[in-house]
Amino acid sequence: MNLTFDYFSARMMVAGIILLSISRAAFPAAKVVESTHPMYYGKVDGGRLISLTIPPRELILDMNPVNSIKSEANDFKQARYYFPNSNTPLSVVKNLEKIYGFDRRRDVPIVSSSLDWVIAEYFKANSHVPICRFRLLGKSVERQEQLDFSGKVIKIILIGWAPRNSTEDEERVPDLSVLGEHPAWIRVLRVTPDGRRTLVAEAWKATDVPFDAPTDSEPKASDLYFGLPNGARRWHSIADFTKYNEIDLHAACLSGARPR
């Protein structure tokens, strides 16, 4: 069942715009604004639009092949917009295209059963090409993409245990032993204009370091080596490794900030 789609469908009998107070315990100063024509659901604080959930075709210029995910009903999944770094007035809901004039984060759930597993992008004002794209599970970064000015992917960072030197997204495995002695935790891939991937850097499990935690657990930085695909250790710390390779482990780009 597409939870987002059903959520909006249940409100089709509601006409116009409704303002509702939200529990002060959960959202101390926030209110809700929603409409059926056009269909949207937003959160407002002091006249400022904080977030907006909306059918993506209402803001079609922000759609691209990666963030346009179909639901079980064969419609596109709802887009969730956030405005973390701009003072976006509530009045934009009267003319939704005005949203394009503000910096904005756009999330789309990948599957209906997990609304926290999303493709997340950040758009600068008056641009429809994201400056960054992430695949997130909750707050955890699984994949980071860097794009050029036209929106083509030029670099991919994959985070999660995988065989050393693999250039593909890997599904989770029940234990690390199937991945070899030194599985990789972070892989940095350069992408050519025709889509070919080349592994350029890795963070992998250090020698003789036991690892008995669940395979989706983040390792300690001290348990990793940072280097090149040929096994040469090039960086002495995760800070040096992430800075050189422009890895945004905390998805700071999605708030309009530079990676830490």
MINUDREN-614994 format. One line per field, with one value per residue (C-alpha): residue in one letter; residue number from 0; x, y, z. Coordinates in steps of 0.5 Angstrom, whole numbers, m for minus. Each point is the difference from the previous one (the first is absolute). Layout:
! residues N
residu	(A,...)
num	(NUM,...)
x	(X,...)
y	(Y,...)
z	(Z,...)
***
This chain:
! residues 260
residu	(M,N,L,T,F,D,Y,F,S,A,R,M,M,V,A,G,I,I,L,L,S,I,S,R,A,A,F,P,A,A,K,V,V,E,S,T,H,P,M,Y,Y,G,K,V,D,G,G,R,L,I,S,L,T,I,P,P,R,E,L,I,L,D,M,N,P,V,N,S,I,K,S,E,A,N,D,F,K,Q,A,R,Y,Y,F,P,N,S,N,T,P,L,S,V,V,K,N,L,E,K,I,Y,G,F,D,R,R,R,D,V,P,I,V,S,S,S,L,D,W,V,I,A,E,Y,F,K,A,N,S,H,V,P,I,C,R,F,R,L,L,G,K,S,V,E,R,Q,E,Q,L,D,F,S,G,K,V,I,K,I,I,L,I,G,W,A,P,R,N,S,T,E,D,E,E,R,V,P,D,L,S,V,L,G,E,H,P,A,W,I,R,V,L,R,V,T,P,D,G,R,R,T,L,V,A,E,A,W,K,A,T,D,V,P,F,D,A,P,T,D,S,E,P,K,A,S,D,L,Y,F,G,L,P,N,G,A,R,R,W,H,S,I,A,D,F,T,K,Y,N,E,I,D,L,H,A,A,C,L,S,G,A,R,P,R)
num	(0,1,2,3,4,5,6,7,8,9,10,11,12,13,14,15,16,17,18,19,20,21,22,23,24,25,26,27,28,29,30,31,32,33,34,35,36,37,38,39,40,41,42,43,44,45,46,47,48,49,50,51,52,53,54,55,56,57,58,59,60,61,62,63,64,65,66,67,68,69,70,71,72,73,74,75,76,77,78,79,80,81,82,83,84,85,86,87,88,89,90,91,92,93,94,95,96,97,98,99,100,101,102,103,104,105,106,107,108,109,110,111,112,113,114,115,116,117,118,119,120,121,122,123,124,125,126,127,128,129,130,131,132,133,134,135,136,137,138,139,140,141,142,143,144,145,146,147,148,149,150,151,152,153,154,155,156,157,158,159,160,161,162,163,164,165,166,167,168,169,170,171,172,173,174,175,176,177,178,179,180,181,182,183,184,185,186,187,188,189,190,191,192,193,194,195,196,197,198,199,200,201,202,203,204,205,206,207,208,209,210,211,212,213,214,215,216,217,218,219,220,221,222,223,224,225,226,227,228,229,230,231,232,233,234,235,236,237,238,239,240,241,242,243,244,245,246,247,248,249,250,251,252,253,254,255,256,257,258,259)
x	(0,3,m1,1,m5,m5,1,m2,m5,m4,0,m4,m6,3,m1,4,6,m1,5,1,3,5,2,5,4,1,1,0,m2,m2,m6,m3,m2,m3,m4,m4,1,6,1,5,2,5,2,1,3,m1,m2,6,m1,4,m2,m4,m3,m2,m2,7,m4,m2,8,1,7,3,m1,5,1,3,m5,m6,m2,m6,m5,m4,m6,5,0,6,1,m1,6,2,3,3,3,6,4,m5,m6,m5,m7,m7,m2,4,m6,m5,5,4,5,3,3,5,3,3,5,m3,1,m5,m1,m3,m1,3,m5,m7,1,6,m1,7,3,1,3,2,2,2,m2,3,m5,m2,3,m3,7,1,7,0,m4,0,m3,m2,m2,m3,6,5,3,1,1,3,0,4,m3,2,m3,m5,m2,5,3,7,2,m4,2,m3,0,m1,4,1,6,6,1,m7,m3,m8,m5,0,m6,1,3,m1,7,7,3,m3,4,7,5,0,m7,m1,m4,0,2,1,m2,2,m6,2,m5,m2,m2,6,3,7,2,4,1,m3,0,0,1,7,4,m2,m6,m5,m7,m6,m5,m6,2,m4,4,5,7,5,4,6,m2,1,5,0,3,0,m3,7,0,5,m2,0,m4,2,m7,m8,0,6,m3,m7,3,4,m6,m5,m4,m6,m1,m6,m3,1,m1,m8,0,4,6,7,2,4)
y	(0,7,3,7,0,m3,6,5,m4,0,7,1,2,6,6,6,2,m3,3,m4,0,m5,m3,5,m6,m3,7,6,5,m3,m1,m4,3,m5,1,m5,5,0,m6,1,0,5,2,7,4,7,1,m3,m7,m5,m6,m2,m7,0,m4,1,2,7,2,m4,4,m4,m7,m4,m7,m2,4,m2,m7,m3,m3,m6,4,1,8,3,0,7,5,3,7,3,7,0,5,5,5,m3,4,m4,4,m5,m5,5,m1,m6,2,5,m5,m1,7,m3,m5,m6,m8,m5,m7,m6,m6,m6,m5,1,m5,5,7,2,m4,6,3,7,6,7,6,7,5,1,m7,m6,m4,m3,2,m7,m6,m5,m7,0,m5,4,5,m5,1,m6,4,7,2,6,3,5,7,m4,m5,m6,m4,0,m3,m5,m2,m6,m2,m7,m6,m3,m4,4,3,m1,6,m2,1,m6,m3,m1,m7,m4,0,3,m6,m1,6,m2,2,8,2,7,5,6,0,6,m1,5,0,1,4,m7,m2,m5,0,0,m2,6,m1,m5,0,m7,m5,0,m6,m4,4,m5,3,m4,6,m1,1,7,3,6,m2,4,4,m3,m7,3,1,6,m1,m2,m6,m3,m1,6,4,7,4,m1,2,0,8,0,m5,3,7,m2,m4,5,m5,3,m6,5,2,7,2,m1,6,5,m1,m3,m7,m1)
z	(0,m2,7,m3,m6,5,5,m5,m3,6,0,m7,4,3,m4,1,5,7,5,6,7,1,7,4,2,m7,m4,5,m5,m6,m4,m5,m7,m5,m6,m6,m6,m1,5,5,8,3,7,2,5,1,m7,m3,m4,4,m5,m5,m3,m7,m6,m4,m6,3,0,m6,m2,6,m2,m3,m2,7,5,m4,3,m1,5,0,m3,m6,2,2,8,3,1,7,0,5,1,5,m3,m2,2,m4,1,1,m6,m5,0,m4,m5,0,m5,5,4,m6,2,7,2,2,2,m4,3,m4,4,m4,3,3,6,2,0,3,m6,m5,m6,3,m4,1,m5,0,m2,m7,m2,m2,1,7,2,4,1,5,2,7,5,6,1,m3,m7,m4,m7,m1,m8,m2,m7,m5,m2,m5,6,m3,6,0,7,4,7,3,7,3,0,m6,m4,m1,m7,m1,m5,1,6,4,4,7,2,7,2,m2,m2,m6,m3,1,5,m1,m2,m2,4,m4,m8,m4,m8,m5,m6,m7,m5,m3,7,1,8,2,7,3,7,6,8,1,7,3,1,6,2,2,m2,4,m1,m4,m8,0,6,m1,1,4,m4,4,m3,m7,m5,m5,m7,m7,m4,0,7,1,7,m2,5,8,2,m2,1,m6,m4,0,m1,m6,m3,1,4,4,5,4,m6,2,m7,1,5,m5,4,m2,2,6)
***
